[in-house]
Amino acid sequence: MDKILIIDGDTEYVQSLKLSLDKLHQFEVQTVTSGKKAIDLIKSNNFSVFVIEVILPDMDALDLLAYMTQKRPNTPCIVMTDQGKPWF
């Protein structure tokens, strides 16, 4: 079963995504609300895909993306935001 890691500071939003994906019964979905927790999970798990919000409460999401790229270079990453950051 493919494992998905969703990283977003909005607890309600990540739970909503998890519930929607769980209904498909095709994925194991884990969620975290901080970059530091994501790093801990990435160190000890293999994920099929990462889903990350650009704005995280405890670290710069670009730093986390750089870490994920170094540690898991073949894992796709979906970047999302509702912040309207044109520079991104």
KOLMITOR-62249 format. One record per atom (N, C-alpha, C): residue in one letter; x, z, y. Coordinates in pm, whole numbers, plus 32768, in hexadecimal, padded with zeros to 4 digits. Layout:
BEGIN
aXZY
...
//
This chain:
BEGIN
m805580007F8A
m800080008000
m80598000807C
d803B7FA980DC
d80897FA38157
d8072801F81AC
k80DF804D81E9
k80D980C3823F
k80E7809982D0
i808F80CD8324
i808F80B083B3
i80AA813283FE
l8101812B8462
l8119819D84BA
l80E681798545
i808681C78576
i804E81B385FC
i808482228655
i80C081F986C6
i80FF82588722
i80BD824887AA
d807682AF87D6
d803182AB8856
d8016833B8881
g802383578900
g800E83DE8933
g7F7D84098937
d7F2183AC8928
d7E9183C9892F
d7E5C83E888A2
t7E4884688888
t7E1F84968803
t7D9C845587D6
e7D3B844F882D
e7CB984158809
e7CC7838187E5
y7D19833A8830
y7D2A82AB8818
y7D6E82918791
v7DD882DC8773
v7E1C82C586F2
v7DC282E9867D
q7D718350868D
q7D1483748623
q7CAA83088610
s7C7D82CD867D
s7C1D825F8675
s7C5881E7862C
l7CD481C3864D
l7D1781568607
l7D2781768573
k7D5081F08556
k7D64821984CB
k7CE1820F847C
l7C75824284B5
l7BF4823E8470
l7BC981AE8454
s7BDE815684B4
s7BBA80C984A3
s7C0B80898434
l7C8D80A18433
l7CE3806783CC
l7CCA80A68342
d7CAC81268340
d7C90816A82C0
d7C16812C827B
k7BB780FA82C7
k7B3E80BE828D
k7B5E8040823C
l7BCE8002825A
l7BF57F898211
l7C2D7FA88186
h7C5B80238172
h7C93804F80F2
h7D0A7FF980C6
q7D557FC38125
q7DC87F708104
q7E4B7FA7813B
f7E418010818D
f7EB8804381D0
f7EBD80DB81C7
e7F36810D81C5
e7F4C819B81D9
e7F7581A9826B
v7F2581EF82B9
v7F3C81F78349
v7F698283836E
q7FDA828983B5
q8007830883ED
q800A82F98485
t7FEA836584C9
t7FE88363855A
t803A83D68591
v807883BD8603
v80BF8426864D
v80A4841286E1
t80B3847D872C
t8098847787BC
t8116848C880F
s818A848287D0
s8207848F881B
s8273843A87DB
g82D38412882D
g834383C487FC
g839A8413879D
k83AE849387B9
k840384E58764
k83C884F486D7
k8345850486CF
k8305850C864B
k831184868603
a83078419864F
a831683948613
a83A1838485D5
i840783AF861E
i849083A485EB
i849F83F28568
d8466846A8563
d846C84BA84E8
d842D846F8472
l83BA842F848A
l837883E5841E
l83C5836883F8
i83FE8324845A
i844A82AA843E
i84C582C983EA
k8501833D8402
k8576836583B5
k8556837A8321
s84DC83A78305
s84BD83CF827C
s845683768235
n8428830C8276
n83C282B5823B
n83E382238255
n83AE81CE81FF
n83B4813E8216
n8329810F823C
f831E80D182B0
f829F809E82E0
f82A0800782DD
s822A7FCD82CB
s821B7F3C82CC
s820F7F06835A
v81DA7F5883B4
v81C97F2F8440
v81C07FAB8498
f81F27F9C8512
f81E480048578
f81847FD185E3
v8133802C8617
v80DD800E8689
v80FE807786F2
i812A804C8768
i815B80AA87CB
i8120808D8856
e80FA80F7889A
e80CE80F08925
e814A80F0897F
v814680A689EB
v81B8809C8A46
v81D381228A8B
i816B816E8AA9
i817B81EE8AEE
i816E825F8A89
l81D982AA8A76
l81D9831D8A1C
l81F1839C8A6E
p81BC840E8A41
p81C884888A91
p825384C68A94
d82A584AC8A2F
d832384F68A26
d83A284A18A2D
m8393841C8A2E
m840A83C98A36
m83E3833D8A63
d844582F28A8B
d842F82688AB3
d841582158A36
a83A781CC8A34
a8383817E89BE
a83EB811289A1
l842E80DF8A07
l8496807B89EE
l850C80B689A3
d852A813589BE
d859381798971
d8569818788DF
l84EB81A888C9
l84B981B38840
l84BA812B87FC
l849580C28842
l849A803B8809
l8528801587E3
a858880388837
a8615801C8818
a863E80678799
y861380E4878D
y863381338715
y85F680F18699
m857780CB86A2
m8534808D8630
m8577800A8608
t85A27FBD866B
t85E57F3E8650
t866A7F548609
q86B27FBD862F
q87327FDC85EF
q871F80108561
k86C08069854E
k86AE80AB84CD
k865A805A846B
r85FB800E849D
r85A27FBE8448
r85927F328483
p85FE7EE38483
p85FD7E6284C8
p859B7DFC8490
n85707E0C8414
n85157DAB83D8
n84827DD583DD
t84677E45841F
t83DD7E768428
t839D7E4384A9
p832E7DFA849D
p82EA7DC98515
p82B47E3C8569
c82AD7E2485EA
c827B7E898647
c82167E4986A5
i81A17E8386AB
i81397E588708
i813E7EB6877F
v81537E7E87F6
v815A7ECD8870
v80D67EBC88BA
m809A7F2B88E3
m801B7F258929
m80207F7C89A6
t7FC97F5D8A04
t7FBC7FB18A7A
t7F397F948ABF
d7F087FF78B04
d7E967FE48B5D
d7EBF800A8BEB
q7F40800D8C03
q7F7680398C83
q7F8C7FC98CE7
g7F7E7F4C8CBF
g7F8F7EDE8D1C
g801A7ED68D56
k807F7ED78D01
k810A7ED28D2D
k81397E418D2E
p81357DFD8DA0
p815C7D708DA2
p81EF7D5A8D82
w82447DBF8D98
w82D37DB08D7B
w82EC7DA58CE6
f828F7DD58C92
f82A47DD48C04
f82837D4B8BCC
//
